[in-house]
Amino acid sequence: MAAIQHNTQCIARGGQPVEPLLSERELAAICGLSMAAIRRWRLLGKGPRYIKVGSAVRYRQEDVNNWLETRPSGGELAPGVGQ
């Protein structure tokens, strides 16, 4: 997977650094999906929380991490399932 670089020069009032936001393209790369899939999630009210900056859609890394942690995972079927 290609490394994703962020602009870390954002400074909020009071001199505190602001966490960089992920673009749709960056989220798609993280998830290994197309941008169309990411946009479809938004249309259907699914996927991680997002914010709008003007017409741009952005994602907080923390929201993406929290959302990914809630996704179903596994690898083995429960006993009696699919037999």
C-alpha positions in Angstrom: 0.0 0.0 0.0 1.3 3.4 -0.8 2.2 5.7 2.1 -0.2 8.6 2.6 1.4 11.9 3.4 -0.5 14.6 5.3 0.0 18.3 5.6 0.9 18.6 9.3 1.3 22.4 9.2 -2.3 23.2 10.2 -2.3 25.3 13.3 -5.5 26.3 15.1 -6.1 29.5 17.2 -4.0 29.3 20.3 -1.1 27.7 18.4 -2.3 24.1 18.9 -1.7 21.7 15.9 -4.8 20.4 14.2 -5.0 16.7 13.2 -4.9 16.4 9.4 -8.1 15.3 7.8 -8.3 12.4 5.4 -9.7 12.9 1.9 -12.1 10.5 0.1 -9.1 9.3 -1.9 -7.1 8.6 1.3 -10.0 6.8 2.9 -10.5 4.7 -0.2 -6.8 3.8 -0.2 -6.9 2.8 3.5 -9.9 0.6 3.0 -8.7 -0.8 -0.4 -11.9 0.4 -2.1 -12.9 2.7 -4.9 -13.9 6.3 -4.3 -17.3 5.4 -5.7 -17.7 2.9 -2.9 -16.8 5.6 -0.3 -19.3 8.0 -1.9 -22.0 5.2 -2.0 -21.6 4.7 1.8 -22.3 8.4 2.4 -25.3 8.3 0.1 -26.7 5.3 2.1 -25.7 6.8 5.5 -23.0 4.1 6.1 -19.3 4.3 6.6 -17.3 6.5 9.0 -18.5 9.9 10.2 -17.4 12.7 7.9 -17.3 16.5 7.9 -17.8 18.9 5.1 -15.3 21.7 4.5 -17.0 23.8 1.9 -17.9 21.2 -0.8 -15.1 18.9 0.2 -15.7 15.8 2.3 -13.1 15.0 4.9 -12.7 12.3 7.6 -11.0 12.5 11.0 -8.6 9.7 11.5 -10.1 8.9 14.9 -13.6 8.5 13.4 -12.2 6.2 10.7 -10.3 4.1 13.4 -13.4 3.9 15.6 -15.6 2.9 12.6 -13.1 0.2 11.5 -13.0 -1.3 15.0 -16.8 -1.9 14.8 -16.7 -3.8 11.6 -17.5 -7.5 11.8 -14.4 -9.8 11.7 -13.6 -13.4 12.0 -12.5 -16.3 10.0 -14.1 -19.4 11.4 -17.7 -20.4 11.1 -19.6 -21.1 14.3 -20.2 -24.8 15.0 -23.1 -26.2 13.0 -23.1 -23.3 10.5 -22.7 -24.1 6.8 -22.3 -27.8 7.4 
